[in-house]
Each structure stands twice: as structure tokens, then as C-alpha cells.
Amino acid sequence: MRLDLHCHSVSSDDARATLEQYLKWIQVLRRKGNQVDGIVLTEHRKFDLGADYSSLAKQYDVLVLKGSEVDTRHGHFLVYGVTEELVRAITFSDVAMDSLRLMEEARRTGGIAIPAHPGRVGVGLVDHVARGAQINGIAVAERLNGGSRTGEEERAAHLFADAVLAGLRGTGGSDAHFPSAIATCMTEFPGPVRSERALVEALASGDFTAVRLSAP
């Protein structure tokens, strides 16, 4: 099963795509021979707790899950498996959030928080580690990001090769902000993932692979 674990709709402050535009574009990709089974909306600094996308998901036969991308003092993190308890425990709009507390609270409430685009200058984990930040407990981070600039994935590769983070597993996500960017990078799972809870369990298992879109 292939899921795009990182994308933004107009609910984010800098995106220009509606969910339906993404789902329509996925139909185009499928007709070209690509496998795209679902997406996770990771809106910036918020979680749309009451949003229900099941009707559109059923109409277009695309799994639509919800997550979030938050700012922390150690760069951006993607949060999956968000519950009402986690929404009460942290302030998603806090751009100086403690990343260690975020990861701890996510785990405590049944979710997972992972570094987003770690090689991105200024907002990626690589820069913070280079400055001496001690980040423990990270087992998963975003490896492939469709919005990466030249050299950013190479910077992230050094993080994955670091002995301190040996065994780090990498996900893939498009970081789409407009329709045609959706699913350029995805995460492939060997079995079905049908819910936010199942996604957390699949990521915790470490049995997945970051992949790129195979056909234009």
C-alpha cells in the first residue's frame, strides 16, 4: 500500500490545493499507471479535529487520513495518530514547542511524531544536530520529500548514516502545496493501512520503504 504521508490543503496558510483537487489529480496519476492508495493531510500548526473527509474519500476511492506538521525548537515534525487527548496536551500553534515533549506526548496518547524534511536548511533536524542538539528516541524520520531543494536529501542522508541514529527508518511524502505535486514521494507498506491508528502501528513496526512516483 502506498501512502503520501505529507501534504497540505488550503487549510494550511501557504497551500493552494483543495482536497478534491488532490483526489482528482490522483485519478490522473492512476491512469498513467501509478499506484497511489491514500494521503495524509498534515496541515501546518493545527489539527482539524472535526473535519470529515470520508465522503470525498469514498467518491474517489482514495484513503484520506489526518495528521499535522508542527514547528518545534528542533525543526518541523510530522504528527500522526492525533487524538483529542493530544490536542489538549500540546499547543499545535506553538512555534517554539519542545520536540522531546512533543514526541513523548504523542507516544503517551498513542501517536507518533517524526522529523519532517530533516535536511531542509533552517527548519530541518540536521542543522540542530550539527549545533549539538541531543535528540533521543527517534526511530523514524522523513527520508524523501517532494519539496526538497538541491542538496537537502543528501544532507538528510548523513543523518540516516549517523551511528547515533543507527537503524533510523525513513518515510516518503510529497509535501504538496498544489495539486500536481501530490504523491511525488510516498511510503510503501507491505500490508493494508486503513486508519490513523493503523498508520501509527505500521510506522512503529519499521516495515516500510520510502518511494518516488514511478511514472510522470
C-alpha positions as CSV (number, residue, x, y, z in Angstrom):
1,M,0.0,0.0,0.0
2,R,1.4,3.4,-1.0
3,L,0.5,6.5,1.0
4,D,1.7,10.1,0.7
5,L,2.3,10.9,4.3
6,H,2.9,14.7,3.9
7,C,0.6,17.1,2.1
8,H,-1.1,20.4,2.7
9,S,-4.5,21.7,1.6
10,V,-6.0,25.2,1.6
11,S,-6.5,24.6,5.4
12,S,-2.8,25.4,5.7
13,D,-1.7,29.0,5.4
14,D,0.5,28.6,2.3
15,A,-1.2,25.9,0.2
16,R,-3.3,26.4,-2.9
17,A,-5.0,23.0,-3.3
18,T,-8.3,21.7,-2.1
19,L,-8.6,18.1,-1.0
20,E,-10.8,17.4,-4.0
21,Q,-8.2,18.8,-6.4
22,Y,-5.7,16.4,-4.9
23,L,-8.1,13.4,-5.3
24,K,-8.8,14.3,-8.9
25,W,-5.1,14.5,-9.7
26,I,-4.6,11.1,-8.1
27,Q,-7.0,9.7,-10.7
28,V,-4.8,11.2,-13.4
29,L,-1.7,9.5,-11.8
30,R,-3.5,6.2,-11.6
31,R,-4.5,6.3,-15.3
32,K,-0.8,6.7,-16.0
33,G,0.0,3.5,-14.2
34,N,0.9,4.8,-10.8
35,Q,-0.2,3.3,-7.5
36,V,-1.5,5.9,-5.1
37,D,-3.7,4.4,-2.4
38,G,-4.0,7.3,0.0
39,I,-2.8,10.6,1.5
40,V,-2.3,12.1,4.9
41,L,-3.3,15.8,5.3
42,T,-0.6,17.3,7.6
43,E,-1.8,20.9,7.9
44,H,0.6,23.5,9.3
45,R,0.5,24.1,13.1
46,K,-3.1,22.8,13.5
47,F,-5.2,19.7,13.6
48,D,-8.7,19.7,12.1
49,L,-10.3,17.5,14.8
50,G,-13.8,17.8,13.4
51,A,-13.0,17.6,9.7
52,D,-14.6,14.6,8.0
53,Y,-13.3,13.7,4.6
54,S,-14.9,10.2,4.3
55,S,-17.4,11.3,1.6
56,L,-14.8,12.6,-0.8
57,A,-12.5,9.7,0.1
58,K,-15.2,7.2,-0.9
59,Q,-16.2,9.1,-4.0
60,Y,-12.6,9.0,-5.4
61,D,-11.6,5.7,-3.8
62,V,-8.6,7.3,-2.0
63,L,-7.8,6.8,1.7
64,V,-7.7,10.2,3.4
65,L,-6.1,10.4,6.8
66,K,-5.3,13.4,9.1
67,G,-2.1,14.4,10.8
68,S,-0.3,17.7,11.4
69,E,3.0,19.4,10.7
70,V,4.2,21.5,13.7
71,D,7.2,23.8,14.4
72,T,9.5,22.9,17.2
73,R,12.8,24.3,18.5
74,H,14.5,21.4,16.7
75,G,12.8,21.9,13.4
76,H,9.5,20.7,11.8
77,F,7.8,17.5,12.9
78,L,5.0,15.5,11.4
79,V,2.5,14.1,13.9
80,Y,0.3,11.0,13.2
81,G,-2.4,9.4,15.2
82,V,-3.6,12.7,16.7
83,T,-6.2,12.2,19.4
84,E,-8.4,14.6,21.4
85,E,-6.1,13.9,24.3
86,L,-3.0,15.0,22.4
87,V,-4.9,18.1,21.2
88,R,-5.5,19.0,24.8
89,A,-1.9,18.2,25.8
90,I,0.0,20.4,23.3
91,T,-0.5,23.7,21.5
92,F,-0.1,22.9,17.8
93,S,0.4,26.6,17.0
94,D,3.4,27.0,19.4
95,V,6.4,27.5,17.1
96,A,8.8,27.1,19.9
97,M,7.5,23.7,21.1
98,D,9.9,21.4,22.8
99,S,10.3,18.5,20.3
100,L,11.2,16.0,23.1
101,R,8.0,16.8,24.9
102,L,6.1,16.5,21.6
103,M,7.4,13.1,20.9
104,E,6.7,12.0,24.5
105,E,3.1,13.3,24.4
106,A,2.5,11.7,21.0
107,R,3.7,8.3,22.3
108,R,1.7,8.7,25.5
109,T,-1.5,9.3,23.6
110,G,-1.0,6.6,21.0
111,G,0.5,8.6,18.2
112,I,4.0,9.3,16.8
113,A,5.9,12.4,15.9
114,I,8.8,12.3,13.4
115,P,11.2,14.9,12.0
116,A,10.0,16.4,8.6
117,H,12.4,17.1,5.8
118,P,15.4,16.8,8.2
119,G,17.9,18.2,5.6
120,R,16.0,21.4,4.9
121,V,18.0,24.4,5.9
122,G,16.7,26.2,8.9
123,V,13.7,24.0,9.7
124,G,15.3,20.5,9.5
125,L,16.7,18.4,12.2
126,V,20.2,18.2,10.6
127,D,21.1,21.8,11.4
128,H,20.1,21.3,15.1
129,V,22.1,18.1,15.4
130,A,25.1,19.9,13.9
131,R,24.8,22.6,16.6
132,G,24.9,19.9,19.3
133,A,21.2,19.2,20.0
134,Q,20.8,15.9,21.7
135,I,17.7,14.3,20.3
136,N,17.0,10.8,21.6
137,G,14.2,8.4,20.9
138,I,13.8,9.0,17.1
139,A,13.2,5.8,15.2
140,V,11.5,7.3,12.1
141,A,12.1,10.4,10.1
142,E,11.1,11.7,6.7
143,R,13.7,10.5,4.1
144,L,12.1,11.5,0.8
145,N,10.3,14.9,0.5
146,G,8.9,16.0,-2.8
147,G,9.6,19.7,-2.0
148,S,13.3,19.1,-1.3
149,R,15.8,21.5,-2.9
150,T,19.1,20.5,-4.3
151,G,21.4,19.0,-1.6
152,E,18.7,18.7,1.1
153,E,18.2,15.0,0.7
154,E,22.0,14.5,0.7
155,R,22.1,16.4,4.0
156,A,19.4,14.1,5.4
157,A,21.3,11.0,4.2
158,H,24.1,11.9,6.5
159,L,21.7,12.0,9.4
160,F,20.4,8.5,8.5
161,A,24.0,7.2,8.3
162,D,25.0,8.7,11.6
163,A,25.9,6.0,14.1
164,V,24.0,7.8,16.8
165,L,20.8,7.2,14.8
166,A,21.6,3.8,13.5
167,G,18.5,1.9,12.5
168,L,16.6,5.1,11.7
169,R,13.8,4.3,9.2
170,G,12.7,6.8,6.5
171,T,9.3,7.7,5.2
172,G,8.3,9.5,2.0
173,G,5.9,12.3,1.4
174,S,5.3,14.9,-1.3
175,D,5.0,18.0,0.9
176,A,2.5,19.1,-1.7
177,H,1.0,22.6,-1.6
178,F,-0.6,22.5,-5.1
179,P,-2.4,19.7,-7.0
180,S,0.2,18.4,-9.4
181,A,2.7,17.9,-6.6
182,I,0.7,15.3,-4.8
183,A,2.2,11.8,-4.4
184,T,5.6,12.7,-5.9
185,C,7.1,10.8,-2.9
186,M,5.3,8.2,-0.9
187,T,5.7,5.5,1.8
188,E,5.1,1.9,0.8
189,F,3.7,-0.5,3.4
190,P,3.6,-4.3,2.8
191,G,0.1,-4.6,4.2
192,P,-3.1,-2.5,4.4
193,V,-3.3,0.7,6.4
194,R,-6.8,1.9,6.8
195,S,-6.8,4.3,9.8
196,E,-4.7,6.7,11.7
197,R,-4.2,4.1,14.4
198,A,-3.1,1.5,11.9
199,L,-0.7,4.1,10.4
200,V,1.0,4.6,13.8
201,E,1.3,0.9,14.3
202,A,2.8,0.5,10.8
203,L,5.3,3.2,11.4
204,A,6.3,1.8,14.8
205,S,6.9,-1.6,13.2
206,G,9.6,-0.1,10.9
207,D,8.4,-2.2,8.0
208,F,8.0,0.3,5.2
209,T,10.0,2.0,2.4
210,A,10.2,5.5,1.0
211,V,9.5,5.5,-2.7
212,R,9.2,8.0,-5.6
213,L,6.4,8.3,-8.1
214,S,7.3,5.8,-10.8
215,A,5.6,7.3,-13.9
216,P,5.3,11.0,-14.9
